[in-house]
């Protein structure tokens, strides 16, 4: 007995077990509280700077397991699950304790009537009941470490289910245990092959069936170490498992199928931990389209988030996003097993000039670097390859040598080139004995080299000896079935190692305390209101962002005096807290050069405002800034990630081209510059048609200052839009010509 305070199995629980027909599907909480050390590591807005890593050792390798609602009755759904759990417990060396109110034994094991009757404290409780909430409350007293709830009918079903899941999550938090589920499955208790060597893939899925392609990689000799089917994530979530797997020495890559993120910040902290440890994270994230997002929400009850933000956030923290399950398995397998590249150069080696040219086009278009081999290297290759064949890259051998040692010599010579980090050989179809000898030479060369050798086996049959035995039997050759998957995986492989080489966590430099700018800005905030342009520009000034010389006036005479101080020509604009797009209402006048024009413009602007019933706080008389590149820089609040920073082409182009890049704070100067290079219109900043190059340094500085504002004001600032930010010629700075700010 665990203690007399636990009592016997309650009547309610007995009724639930019996009434539900022992149907296995259950419910869940949020992330564990940070440790004492991490509790103080927060940014200026109070958000954590380090991922909390749950100790999941006893979840995956428990010493004792309780199966609540266990059964051995034929025809009962719980019977098959109980049988599988008993087999799993035997494999991992765990003692298993069935719990059922009316059964003395289950599959020959002593069955306990209640949680309180368990003979020892258990590491893991598996809940095969329809309503896990009361059981969680009973387990709280037993100090159980982990529980799994299979029950469905929670957030995936709508508002009522979401409310039930919230109650379950609250109970789990009070209990101190960690919960997997609800709406999860048995994938965590699958049988993994223990005869495979090398780094393993750890798998995380919100929909268990979507992990099957990765799980079956074991049949191709690729090791799998863990499978976490997170379900509705009422407590344990994808981020928890990424953080845990990133610390496991046997894990070479983490593969994820994600329908929705529970908490964007937790996900980024976990991705940051993986990046610091050099562990690649490869993810399929559904919800790119409106239809996909709607289906994802109906399946797991998650927010899918604005996909552009999700995509940018993943890239920012090194998560490799792929589109299909085939890409997930191929990319994760390569990243788990391949050694660190010695160079970024890719050489294509083929027995057909057409195949080499075709693959090279696709690889180059995808951004891979195909260096031209040196004249000396080409001369070396021509010792074994006829002079009339091209060996500059791609290397066309005209037919791999079969009867002697020359084929291996060719491959070794290519791999010896210091500019080459990857050799890719597309074999479009079996052509024995040539393809057999080619495959063997590639395997032998790969075994003797630290460089990556990839083969695309194009045969649709896949039963050939060269493929099934030679290529798949090698732990050093990465074998693919399609050109596209090979290119995706190799690009991810090279990109991952570039990203993690010298990686520094952006959270290390996140501001911990408010700046003097924040105190100035707070005085300008008006909760629940949109600021006028004049007030929004004062907000920018508080953070050191340059705005035009301007004055706010309330009379025509004052406008004339202001124009003299600002300097002709001037721009006049209506300024008020409810004004958004002023140009459409005719509330902007540009290029004014005389006092009479100023008086006429003042009268016209105030007349339009009265007619449109728009309240004004005055008329702005502004310095006119003409020469530069119009950009937009802004802050928005994302449901998953909080404040995000956007930069793009400004003026009217922002609405026409939608050419923008997004980042989630915190980020450094390197990411701010990377945002600019992602823009399709980046060339405008470099100077086109005789225009001078723009002051990119000043633009980057504005982006970083806006990021600081976003971090410090947090959710006090609902939205900020600087459009246009005029980026002047190099060395002359950038000026915020207009601004809109909405306070929360």
N, C-alpha and C positions, 0 to 999 in steps of 0.2 A: 504493500500500500504506500502511496505517496504522502499520506497524511490524513488524519481524521477530519480536517476542516473541509475536505472536498466533497464529502457526502456521497450519495449514490447517484446513478444516472437519473436525471430528472424525468418526470412524466412527459413534459413537453418534448424533450429530445427523443424519448422512446416513441412518441406518437409521430414525430417527424420522420424518423427512420422507417417506421412501418408504413406510414401513409404514402411516402414518396415512392414506394416500390423499389427502394434502394437505388434510385436513379442517380448516376454520378454527374453532377454539374453544379457548381457553387459560386463565391464572391470576394474582399480587398483593401489598402492604405497608401500613404505617400512615403517619400524617402525618409530614411532614418535621420535623427537629429545629428548634426555635426559633432565630431569629437571635441574634447576640451581645447585641444590645440587649434583646430580649425574654426572653433566658435568665434575667435577674435579676428580671423582672417576674412574681413568683409570689405567691400569697396565703399565709396562715399555714400552710396544709396542704401547700404546695409545688406547688399547681396553677397553671398559667399564667393570666395576666390579659389577654393579648392574643392574637388569632388570628395564626398564622403564615400569611402570604400567599405561596403558591408563585408563582413567575414562570412563568406558563403561556403567555406570548407565543409561545415557540418550539414549543409543542405545537399551538396553533391556527394559527400561521403559520410553519411550519418552512421553512428554506431547503433542507434536504436530508432525504430519507426513504429508509429501507431497508425493503424488503418481504421478509421472511424466510419462505421457503416459497412464493415467487411462482410462478405458473403461467399458461400460455396454452393448455394442453391442453383440448380440448373435453370437456365432461362432468365436469370436475373442479370441486369446490366452490370451490377457491381461485381459479379462473380469473375468475369473475365479480367476486370481491372485488378481485383485482389490477387488473382493468379499471377498476373504480370508483375505486380509489386513484390510478391513473395520471391519470384525468380530474380528480380533485380536486387532485392536485399541480399540474397545469397551471393550474387556476383560481387557486390561491394562489401560484403562481410558485415552486414547489419543484422541486428536482432529485430524481429518483426512481431508486433503485438496486435492482433485483431481486436476490435472493439465493436460489440453489438449487444443490444439489451436482451435478446432472447436466445442467443446461440451459445452453447457451451464450448464448441470447437468450430474452427474454420480451417478446412484443408488439413486437419489433424493437429492444428496449433490451438493451444488454450485460448479461448476467446473471453475477453473481459467485458463485464456488463456496462462499465462506465469509464470515463476518463480517469475518475478518481481511483479506480481499481487497478490502474496500470502498475506493474511491479517495479518500475524504475522511471526516472525522468527521461523523457525521450527527446531526441534531437529534432525529429520531423514528424508532424502529424498530417496524414493525408485524409481529407474530408470528403467522403462519398455520401454526402447528404444534400438535400435540395436547398436548405437554408443554413448557411454556415454561421450566421451571426451568433446564435446562442452558444454554439460550440466554441467559437472564439472566446467568448466570455468565460466558459468553463476552463479552456486551456490556459487562460491567463494565470490561473492559480498554480498551474503545474510547472511554470517557468520553461515551457517548451520553446525552442529557439525558432523553428520554422513551421509553417503550415502551407498546404496546397489546397486550393478550393477549385473544384471542377465545375461547380454549378453555373448555369447560364441564367439569363433573365435579369441582367443588371444594366449597366449604362448602354449596352448595345441595343436595348429595346426601347429607349426613349426616356422621357422625364421621370416617370415613376421608377424605372429601373436605375436611373442615375441617382435618385434620392436614396434608394436602397443601398446602392454601392457606397454612397457617402456615409451612410450609417455604419456599414461594414468597415470602411476605412477608419472611421473614428474609433470603433471598437478595437481594431488592430493596434492603433497608436496607443490606446490606453493599456493594452495587454503587454506591450513590450516585445512581442514576437514579430517576425517578418513573414509576410504572406505572398505567395505566388498565386495570381489569379485575381478574381474569379474568371470563369469562361476560358479556362486553360485546358490542357490535355496531358497525356502521358509521355510527351516527347522527352521530358527530362529523365525519364526512366527507361530510355531505349538501351539496347545492347550495342556497345561500341567495340569495334575490333581492337584487341590488345596485342596483335602481332605486327602492327605497323610502326615504323620508326620515323624519326624526324619531327620537325615542328608541326603542330596540329592547328586545325581550324576550330574555333569556338563559335557556335551558332546561336543566334537570338532571333526568334520569330514571334510576331503577334498573331499570325495565322499558321498553325502547325503544318498544314499540308504544303505550304509554300517553302518549307525547309527541306522537303524530301529530296530535291535535286542535289543539295549540298550534302545531306546525310549519305546518299548513295555514292558519293565520291570515294567512300571507303572501298567500294568494289573495284575502283581503279587504283587502289594502293595509297590513297591520300588519307591521312589520319584525321579523325575527328575526336575532340576531347570532351566537349560539353554541348548540351543543347538546352537552352532556356526558352520555353514557350510562355511568354509573359502575359498573354491574354489581355484582360481589361486593365491591368496594372493599377489596381486599387492601392497597392503598396509597392512591392518590388517592381521596378520599371527597367526599360531598356538601358538607361543610363547607369543604373546600379550594376548590371551585368557587364557593360563595357568597362567600367572602372575595375571591377573584380578580375575580369579576364585579362586586362592589360597588365596585371601584376603576376599572372601565372607564367612560370618559366617555360612550360611546354607549349604555350599558345603562340603561334606564328602569325596568325591573322584572325580577325573577328569579322564574321559575316552576319549581316542583319537584314531581316525583312521587316520594315517599319510601315505601319498604316497610319499611325498618328503619334506625335510626341506628347508625352504627359506634361513635361516642363522643359521649355527650351533652354533655360539656363543650366539645368542639371545635365542635359544632353551635351552642351558645349563644354562644361567642366569635365565630363567623362571623356569626350573627344580630346580635350587638352591633355588629360592624363595619358591617354593612349599615345598621343603624338610625342609627349616627353619621354615615354618609354620606347618609342620607335615601333610600336605595334600598329600595323595598318588596320583601319576599319573600313570595310566595304559594305555599302548599304543599297538596297532597293527601297526607295521611299515612294509609296503611291500617293496620289493626290495631285499629280501634275495638271490634270484637267478638272473641270467642274464635275464631270461625271465620276471620275476616279475619287475625288474628294468626298462626294456624297456617298458613294459606296463604302468608302473607308469609315466614315462616321457611323454608318448604319451597322458596320461589323463590330467595331470596338468602342464606339462612343467617344472617340477622341477628336480633338481639334487637329486638323491637318495643317493649319497655318497657311499664310500666303506662300505659294510655292517658290516665288522668286526669292523670298527671304530665307526659306528653308535651304534652297539651293546655294545661296550665297554664304549662309552660315556654315554649311557643311564644307564648302571649299575653303573657307577662312580658317577652319580648324583641322583641315587635312582629311576629312571623311571623304572617301571615294564613292561617289554616287553612280550607280549603274542602272540601266533600265530594265533588264530582264533577269530571270532566274538563271538562265544559261550564262549570262555575263557574270552574275554573282558567283557561281561556282567556279568558273574559269579564272576570274580575277583573284578571288580569295585563295584558290589553290596555288597560283603562281606566287602571290605575295607571301604566302606562308612558307614556301619552300626555297625560293630563290635567294641567293646570296646578294650582298650589297653590290651594286654595279660599280665597275672601275672606270667607266666612261659612258657618255650619253649616246654615242654613235651606234646606229643600227645598220648592219649589213644584211642584204637579202641575197641568199644563195639558192640558185635553182637550176634545174636541168632544162629549162625552157626560157628563151628570151621573152616570150609573151607573158609567161607566168610572172617572171621577175619584174617586168615593166608594169604589169597590172597591179601587183602587190605594192610596188614602190610608189605608184601614184596614190594609192589609198593611204599608205603609211605617211607620206609627206603631207597630204591634205589633212591628216589627223594631227599633225604637229610633231611627228617623230623626225629626228635628225638623221639623215642618210649621208654621211660624209663621203666625199670622193676619195678613194684610196690613193695613196701616194704613187708617184711614178715607179719608185723602187718596189713597192708592194705589188703593183701591177706586173712589173717585169718578173718578179718572183712567181706570181701565179701563172704567168704564161710559160713557165717551165713545164707545166702539166696540163694547161688549157690552151687550145689552138689560138694563134695570134689574131685570127679574124673575129674571135668572140669578145664581147665587152666584159671586162673585169673591173671596171672603175667603181661599180656599185649602182645597180645590182650586179652580182657576179654570175655570169652565164657560163656553165661548164659544158654545155652542149650534149650532156649525157655523162652522168657520174661514172667514173672508171669502176669496172667490176672485177677484172681479173688480176689486179695488182694493188700496190700500196699507194698509188697516186691520189685516190679519193681522200684518204685520211690526211695526206700531206696538204691538200688544198684547204681543208677545213682548219687544220692546225695553223696554217699560215695566216688565214683570215683572223682567227682568234688571237693570234700573237700581235696583231696591230694595236698599238696603244690608243688609237682613236675609236676602237670598236669595243662596245660594252655588251652588245646583244647580236647574236647571229640568228636569223630567221630563215628557215627553209620550207617553203610551201611545196608540198608533194600533192599535186592535184588529183592523183589517182595511182593505184598500185600498178607497177610495170616491172614485174619480176624478170630477171634477177636484179635489175638496176635499183629498183626502189628498196629491195631488201638490203642490198649492200650499202646503199645510201643511209638508210635508217641505222644500220649497225655502226657505220663510221661516225655518224652524228652522236650516237650514244657513247661510243668509246672516246671521242674527242671531248664530249661534255664531262665525262668522268675524270678526265685529266686536266680540266680547265676550271678556273674560278669564275669564268664568264658564263652568261646565260645563253643557252641554246634552246630555241623554240622550233617546233615542227607543226605545220598544219597538214593533217592527214585528211585529204579531201574525199576519200572514198565514202560513198553513202552506206556501204556494207558494214564496215567496221569489224569484220571477222578475220581479216588477214593476219597472218603470223607476224609480219613486220610491225603491225599496229598493236595487236593484242599482247604480244610477248616482248618484242624488242623495245618499242617506244614506251608502252605503259609499264613495262617492267623496270624502267630506269627512273631513279629518284632525282636525276640531274637534268633530264630533258623535260621541258614543259610542252605537252602535246595538246593541240587544239583541233577542232573539226571545221572551223570557219575562219576566213580571213578577218572578219569583223571582230570576233571575240579575241583573237590573238592581238590585234592592234589595240583594242580597248585595254587588255590586260597589261601589255608591255608599256603603254602610255601611263597607266596607273602605277606600275612598278617603278618606272624612272621618276615619275612625278612625286611619288611617296618619298623616295630617298632624297630627292632635292629638297622637299618640304621639311623633312625631319632632320636634315643635316644642319646642325647648329641651331635647331629649333629653340626658341625662347618663348615661354608662355606669355601671352599678352596680359594675363591676369597679374603677372608680377609687377607690372608698371601701372596698374589701375589706380587711380587716385583714392587714397584712404580717408582724407579729410577735405572739407570744403575749402575752396579757394576764396580770396577776397572778391573775385568776380561773382561768385555764387551769392554772397551777401548783398551785393548791389542788385543782382538780378531778382532775388526774392522780393525786394521792395517794389519791383515793377509788375509782379505777377498779380493777376486778377482772376481768382478761382472761378471756373465756369464761364469765362468770357473770352471773346476774341479781342486781341489788342489792336489798336489802330496802327497804321503803318509807322506813325511817329513813335509810338510806344514800343513797337516791335524793334525799330532801329535802335532805340535806347537800350533794349535788351542785348542787341548785338554789340553795341559800344561797350557794355559792361564786360563782355568777354574779349575785348580788344579787336573786334572785327570792324574794319574801316567802312564808313558810310559816306555819302556825299556831303559837302557843306550844304546845310539847309536850315530854314527857319519855319516855324509854325506860326501863321498869322491869322487874324480874325477880321481884317479890314483891307480894302483895296489900297489905302494909303500905306498901311504897314507892309503890304506885299511889294509895293514899289521900293520902299526903303530896304526890304530884305533882298530884293534882286540886286540892288546896288552893292550890298555887303557880300552877297554870294558871288556875284560876278556874272555878267551876261556872256552867252545866252543861258537861259534858265528853263527848268521844267516846273510846271505847276500841277499839283495833284490834290484832289480832295482826300482828307484824312479823317477816318472815323472807325469806331470799333466794329461796325457791321459791314464794312466794305471789304469785299474779296477781290473780284476781277473788276478793277476800275475802268480799264480801257473799254470794255464792252458798253459801259454806261456813258461813255464820253467824258469821264471825270479825270482825264489826263491831257495836258496841253504841253507840247514840246517846242523847243527852238524859239522861245520868246526873246526878243532882242530890244524892246523899248518899253518905256513906262506906259504908253497907251495900250500896248498889247497886254501888259500885266493887268491893268485895270479891267480891260474887256474880258480877259481870261478869268479873273476873280469873279466878276459878275456872272459869267456864263456857268462856271463851276457851281456856284452857290445856287443859281436858279435850277440847274439840273438836279441837285441834291434835294431841293425843296419839292420839285415835281415828283421825284422818285421816292420821296418820303424817307430819305436816308439821313440819319443824324450825323453831324460832323463835329469834330473837335477843332477844326480849323482847316486852312489850306496850307499845304507845304510848298515852299519856294525852294527849289533844289538846284544845286550845281548840275550842269548837263555834262555827262560823261559819254562820249560816243565811240571812242576807238578801243576795241577789245573783242574778246570772245565771250559771248553770253553763255553762262552756265547756271545750273540750278543746284543748290545744296539745301538739304532739308532733314528734318527729324520726324519720324512717325512712330506710333506705338503699335507693336505687333503683339497679338494675343499670346503667342508662345514665348517670344524672346524679349519682350519689353521694348525699350527705345532702340530704333535702328536709324542709321545715317545713310542718306542717299545723295549721290552726285551724278549729274548728267548734263547733257546739252540743254541750255535754258532758252528763255524767250518763248516764242510760239513753237519752237522745235520740240519742246518737252512734251507737248500734247500731240504732235504729229508723228514723231519718230519713236517716242518712248525709249530713248537711248539713255539708260541709267544703270548705275552699279550700286549695290547695297552692301553694307557691313553692319555687324552687330558689335557695339562697344563691349569691352575695350579692344582697341587695335592700335598698332603703331604706324609710324611713317611709311614703312614698307607696304603695308596694306592700303594706306591712303593713296600711294602712288599706283599700286596695282589696280585700284578702282578706275583710275584714269585710263590705263592701258586697255581695260576691258571695253571701253566705249567704242562703238563703231565710228564715232566722229572724232576719235582721238587725234587724227591728223590736223584738225583745226587748231589744236593747241600748239602744234609744231610749226604752224605757219604755212598757208597755202595761197597760191596766186599772188605772190609778192608780199603778203601780209607778214609782219614780223612774228617770231615765236612768242607765245604768251608766257606770262610769268607763272609757270607751273609751280614753282616753290611757294609763291604766295597763295595759290589755290590750295595746295596741300596744307599749308598752315591754317587756312580757313576751315578746311575739313576737320583738322585735329581740334581746333577750338570749338567747333560745333559739337564734336564728339564729347568734349569736356562738359559742355553745357548739357548735353543729353544725359550724361552720367550723373551730374550733380543735381539737376532739376528732376530727374527720374520721371515718375508719372505725373508730376505737377505740370509738365509740358506735354500737352496732347499732340500738338503738331507745330512744326516750324517750317517755313518755306521762304528761302531767299531766291527770288527769281525776278529779274536776272541778277546774278553776281557777275559783274563785268571784270573779266580777267584782262588786265592791261598788258602791253608789251613787256618782255622780260626786263626785270629790275624795277618795274613801276608799280607792282602790287595788284591788288584786287579790291573792288568796291562793290558793296551790297546796295544796288539801286532801289530795290523794293523788298519788302519783307512782310510776311503774315505769320502771326503767332496765335495759337489757341491754347488757353490754360485749361487744365482739367479741374 
